[in-house]
Amino acid sequence: MDITLPPTHSPEPLATQVVETFGKSAEQVGIPAKRMNSGAGHDSQNIAIKLKTGMIFVSSIRGTSHAPMEWTEWEDIENGVKILTQTLKQLSKG
């Protein structure tokens, strides 16, 4: 009997410059942030091979994600956008 395993993707580290800029940007706009690891596969896993990549996670109610009952408060989404905007401003300078 042959068993075929699904393809696996090796983990890809995120770009230190981008991740550090996320933290600085959050501080600059006054939003508390925490650095964390993610074991999930994301599009960034594929693109990180070619481009400097990072991810911003925002809170979901009860920590539920990738499920029909997932919900993120608009304030949390706005905070993520503020951090992203400040990060883009910082990275475009240099």
N, C-alpha and C positions, 0 to 999 in steps of 0.2 A: 504494500500500500504506500503510495506516494503522498507526502504531506507538503503542501505549499504554504510557506509562511508569507504574510503580507510584507511588503517592503518596509524597511525601517530607515529612518533618517538619523544621522548622527547629530548630536547637539551642536549648535553653533553659538559661540559667545557673542554677546551684544557688544557694540563698540563702546569702549571705556569713555571716550570723549563725549558721546551722546548721552550715556547714562549719567555721567557726572554733571553734564549741562542740565539734564532734567532736574537733578537735585538742587543745583544753584538757582535754576529758574523758579522752582517751587518756592524756595526761600525768598527770592526777589519779589514774587507776587503775593507772599504771605499765606501760602497754602501748605499745611503740614504734609509731608511725604515720607515714605518709607521705601528703602531699597529692598527688593525681594527677588527670589529666584522663581522661575516658572518651569514646571516640568511639561507643560502642554506644548504641543506642536502648533506653531503659528506661521503665518506667511513670512514673518521675519526670519524664521529658520531657513527658508529657502533663499531669501534675498540677501541675508547677512554674508553669504559667500562672496558677493560682488560689491555691496554697498555698506557704508557705516549705518548700523541699524540699532534701534532701541524701541522699547515699548512703554507706554503709559497705561497703567491699569487704574480704573476707577471703581469705587465700591458698588456692589450690587446688594439689594435688599436681601438680608439673611445669607449673604455669600453665594447665592444661587447664580450660576452662569451656564450658558449654553443649554438652556432649558426653556420651555414655554412660559414658566412662571418667573423668568428673569425680569428684574426691573431695576433700573438705576435712576435715582432722583436727578432731576434736571440740574440742580445745584452742583452735584458731583460731576455731571457731564460738562457743565460750564467750567468748573475748576480744571478738569483735564484739558479743555481747550485753551484756557489761560496759560497753563504750563507749556503746552505745545507751542502756542504763539510766542511766548517768551523764549523758549528754546530755539525756535527758528530764527528769531531776531539775533540771539547770541551766536548761533552757529554761522549765520550769514556774514558776521563781522570778520571772520577769520578763516 
